[in-house]
Amino acid sequence: MEPSSTEIFWQIAWTVFAFVFFVGVVFWAWSGKRKSNFDEAARMALDDDKDLTDKQRRDV
């Protein structure tokens, strides 16, 4: 059974939408405005230790 032209249209529309969304997310993530936020997020695990006392560090 062959798909109808309506089904083919929606398959193509969904594929195009998903691709455009993916490209948008990539551009958003790689934009220069987001760099400082991502750098801060990357350091969160390392900066967490600054708030601990020496005793708390030994207990972990």
Residue pairs with C-beta under 8 A, 6 or more apart in sequence:
3 11
28 34
29 38
49 57
52 60
